[in-house]
Amino acid sequence: METPSPSKHLPADERRAATVEAVVALAAQTNPSDISTTAIAKHMGVTQGALFKHFPTKESIIEAVMGWVADRLLARIDAATRKAATPLAALEAVFMTHVEFVTIHPGVPRMLFGELQRAEMNGPKRLVQALIARYSERVRALLAQGKAAGEIRANMDEGSAALLFVGMVQGLVMQSLLAGDVRQMSDQAAGVFALFRDALTGAQA
């Protein structure tokens, strides 16, 4: 006799959370654009009908996933920031925490890139853009604090530095995707941030 899947009898909130986690897991193995509601339901061990009781469309599922990513990532970097002793240490903590998050959830950047590449504006794309804006604001604030504390050179342009910070993470992600090994990010992250820190402080070899 077949054992019922745990996903078949979950309360509504837990079912929605389980759906999001299923999509994140599938995105680590499959091109996000190829993830169908059939594949999601199969991964969860439920019917498509059960899935649509909680999400009216596939877009609403992806929107929930983007919201989950934003909440989880920002909560992690905020926690890492609070533990840091100085603004510069907080910037490093944000960088390394972001790398760790992607290493744990390798499907996430593939989904983010996929949504940003869409020509049309929809709910998921708006959430991704909002996430990047909120993330960049946190980085700019830490850069300003670092300048005020004398850790970062006074003539450093905060907007350009924040753009570079985000670009460093994205570059590591792209390199890991090309290599087919997300663990590569962790190996390279410290060296990349060291170069960024030297640029901020004006340190010379």
C-alpha positions as a printed NumPy array, in Angstrom:
array([[  0.   ,   0.   ,   0.   ],
       [  1.411,   3.393,  -0.997],
       [  2.323,   5.723,   1.864],
       [  0.63 ,   9.129,   1.433],
       [  2.97 ,  12.025,   0.746],
       [  3.339,  14.411,   3.713],
       [  2.482,  17.256,   1.314],
       [ -1.025,  15.866,   0.722],
       [ -2.433,  16.808,   4.112],
       [ -0.765,  20.11 ,   4.993],
       [ -2.609,  23.213,   6.296],
       [ -2.912,  26.042,   3.769],
       [  0.066,  28.091,   5.01 ],
       [  2.304,  25.042,   5.143],
       [  1.164,  23.963,   1.673],
       [  2.076,  27.356,   0.252],
       [  5.473,  27.232,   1.981],
       [  6.058,  23.692,   0.73 ],
       [  5.211,  24.819,  -2.814],
       [  7.78 ,  27.618,  -2.644],
       [ 10.433,  25.237,  -1.323],
       [  9.615,  22.765,  -4.101],
       [ 10.152,  25.416,  -6.781],
       [ 13.459,  26.507,  -5.231],
       [ 14.605,  22.876,  -5.156],
       [ 13.531,  22.256,  -8.763],
       [ 15.286,  25.432,  -9.954],
       [ 18.58 ,  24.007,  -8.694],
       [ 18.201,  21.076, -11.113],
       [ 16.112,  22.453, -13.989],
       [ 15.938,  25.577, -16.144],
       [ 13.441,  27.719, -14.177],
       [ 11.481,  28.547, -17.339],
       [ 10.89 ,  24.81 , -17.83 ],
       [  9.373,  24.276, -14.378],
       [  5.694,  23.54 , -14.951],
       [  2.87 ,  23.271, -12.447],
       [  2.798,  19.571, -13.323],
       [  6.44 ,  19.221, -12.277],
       [  5.825,  21.177,  -9.062],
       [  2.816,  19.04 ,  -8.146],
       [  4.719,  15.839,  -8.922],
       [  7.678,  16.949,  -6.803],
       [  5.291,  17.596,  -3.897],
       [  3.276,  14.428,  -4.395],
       [ -0.016,  16.266,  -4.95 ],
       [ -2.361,  16.943,  -7.857],
       [ -2.362,  20.154,  -9.895],
       [ -5.859,  20.741,  -8.57 ],
       [ -4.546,  20.749,  -5.008],
       [ -1.814,  23.163,  -6.045],
       [ -4.258,  25.614,  -7.641],
       [ -6.359,  25.738,  -4.474],
       [ -3.585,  27.88 ,  -3.01 ],
       [ -2.12 ,  29.525,  -6.127],
       [ -4.462,  30.559,  -8.958],
       [ -1.673,  30.744, -11.57 ],
       [  1.927,  29.737, -12.113],
       [  2.881,  33.421, -11.983],
       [  1.43 ,  33.658,  -8.484],
       [  3.645,  30.728,  -7.458],
       [  6.749,  32.429,  -8.849],
       [  5.727,  35.672,  -7.146],
       [  5.535,  33.818,  -3.826],
       [  8.99 ,  32.371,  -4.482],
       [ 10.444,  35.831,  -5.155],
       [  8.873,  37.113,  -1.949],
       [ 10.375,  34.177,  -0.048],
       [ 13.82 ,  34.88 ,  -1.504],
       [ 13.647,  38.575,  -0.601],
       [ 12.512,  37.912,   2.958],
       [ 15.067,  35.169,   3.618],
       [ 18.056,  36.897,   2.03 ],
       [ 17.447,  40.303,   3.601],
       [ 16.8  ,  38.746,   7.015],
       [ 20.097,  36.872,   6.801],
       [ 22.158,  39.879,   5.809],
       [ 20.483,  42.073,   8.432],
       [ 21.354,  39.493,  11.098],
       [ 24.941,  39.32 ,   9.844],
       [ 25.192,  43.121,   9.885],
       [ 24.037,  43.367,  13.492],
       [ 26.81 ,  41.011,  14.602],
       [ 29.588,  42.968,  12.856],
       [ 31.804,  45.264,  14.918],
       [ 32.42 ,  47.903,  12.22 ],
       [ 30.785,  49.068,   8.951],
       [ 33.57 ,  47.504,   6.877],
       [ 33.213,  44.227,   8.751],
       [ 29.46 ,  44.442,   8.153],
       [ 30.022,  44.843,   4.394],
       [ 32.164,  41.72 ,   4.386],
       [ 29.531,  39.874,   6.423],
       [ 26.83 ,  40.859,   3.912],
       [ 28.974,  39.678,   1.017],
       [ 29.867,  36.329,   2.576],
       [ 26.304,  35.76 ,   3.813],
       [ 24.957,  36.354,   0.315],
       [ 27.454,  33.889,  -1.135],
       [ 26.475,  31.336,   1.495],
       [ 22.772,  31.839,   0.72 ],
       [ 23.344,  31.147,  -2.978],
       [ 25.462,  28.101,  -2.158],
       [ 22.597,  26.703,  -0.084],
       [ 19.949,  27.64 ,  -2.667],
       [ 21.674,  27.446,  -6.081],
       [ 18.383,  27.659,  -7.941],
       [ 17.637,  31.137,  -6.611],
       [ 19.983,  33.204,  -8.837],
       [ 18.838,  31.283, -11.895],
       [ 15.262,  32.309, -11.107],
       [ 16.218,  35.926, -10.395],
       [ 18.132,  36.244, -13.671],
       [ 15.264,  34.606, -15.518],
       [ 12.709,  37.084, -14.185],
       [ 14.903,  40.115, -14.899],
       [ 15.316,  38.997, -18.525],
       [ 11.574,  39.104, -19.145],
       [ 10.558,  41.869, -21.535],
       [  7.197,  42.389, -19.853],
       [  6.72 ,  43.772, -16.354],
       [  4.918,  41.414, -14.   ],
       [  4.617,  40.723, -10.285],
       [  7.707,  38.518,  -9.942],
       [  9.912,  40.942, -11.893],
       [  8.75 ,  43.853,  -9.721],
       [  9.658,  41.894,  -6.603],
       [ 13.136,  41.121,  -7.96 ],
       [ 13.712,  44.787,  -8.799],
       [ 12.497,  45.784,  -5.328],
       [ 14.842,  43.239,  -3.745],
       [ 17.848,  44.611,  -5.627],
       [ 16.892,  48.173,  -4.634],
       [ 16.495,  47.27 ,  -0.947],
       [ 19.743,  45.306,  -1.001],
       [ 21.628,  48.173,  -2.645],
       [ 20.236,  50.643,  -0.091],
       [ 21.683,  48.539,   2.723],
       [ 25.069,  48.424,   1.033],
       [ 25.084,  52.188,   0.41 ],
       [ 24.171,  52.833,   4.053],
       [ 27.088,  50.7  ,   5.257],
       [ 29.43 ,  52.475,   2.857],
       [ 28.318,  55.85 ,   4.228],
       [ 28.815,  54.612,   7.786],
       [ 32.278,  53.392,   6.864],
       [ 33.2  ,  56.82 ,   5.498],
       [ 31.857,  58.517,   8.629],
       [ 33.897,  56.161,  10.807],
       [ 37.073,  56.823,   8.807],
       [ 37.325,  53.206,   7.635],
       [ 36.606,  54.047,   4.002],
       [ 38.283,  56.832,   2.051],
       [ 36.263,  60.039,   1.977],
       [ 36.312,  60.456,  -1.83 ],
       [ 34.763,  57.043,  -2.505],
       [ 31.555,  57.285,  -4.541],
       [ 28.904,  55.309,  -2.658],
       [ 26.649,  54.684,  -5.653],
       [ 29.469,  53.287,  -7.776],
       [ 30.818,  51.189,  -4.919],
       [ 27.358,  49.729,  -4.205],
       [ 26.953,  48.898,  -7.906],
       [ 30.329,  47.159,  -7.877],
       [ 29.417,  45.258,  -4.707],
       [ 26.265,  43.821,  -6.285],
       [ 28.182,  43.126,  -9.502],
       [ 30.813,  41.125,  -7.613],
       [ 28.166,  38.776,  -6.259],
       [ 26.536,  38.456,  -9.668],
       [ 29.923,  37.777, -11.262],
       [ 30.687,  34.988,  -8.81 ],
       [ 27.25 ,  33.519,  -9.477],
       [ 27.758,  33.584, -13.245],
       [ 31.195,  31.986, -12.964],
       [ 29.822,  29.22 , -10.752],
       [ 26.949,  28.582, -13.182],
       [ 29.389,  28.364, -16.088],
       [ 31.59 ,  25.974, -14.113],
       [ 28.587,  23.93 , -13.007],
       [ 29.807,  24.059,  -9.411],
       [ 28.185,  26.546,  -7.036],
       [ 30.737,  25.677,  -4.332],
       [ 33.295,  27.565,  -6.406],
       [ 31.774,  30.802,  -5.101],
       [ 32.825,  30.069,  -1.53 ],
       [ 36.402,  29.367,  -2.624],
       [ 36.707,  32.674,  -4.501],
       [ 34.616,  35.014,  -2.333],
       [ 37.274,  35.986,   0.209],
       [ 39.812,  36.995,  -2.433],
       [ 37.255,  39.011,  -4.387],
       [ 36.129,  40.911,  -1.311],
       [ 39.74 ,  41.589,  -0.304],
       [ 40.263,  43.472,  -3.584],
       [ 37.063,  45.443,  -2.987],
       [ 38.134,  46.289,   0.574],
       [ 41.505,  47.546,  -0.665],
       [ 39.75 ,  49.791,  -3.175],
       [ 37.524,  51.219,  -0.428],
       [ 40.337,  51.897,   1.989],
       [ 42.955,  52.972,  -0.518],
       [ 45.277,  50.189,   0.643],
       [ 48.23 ,  49.439,  -1.594],
       [ 50.187,  46.217,  -1.933]])
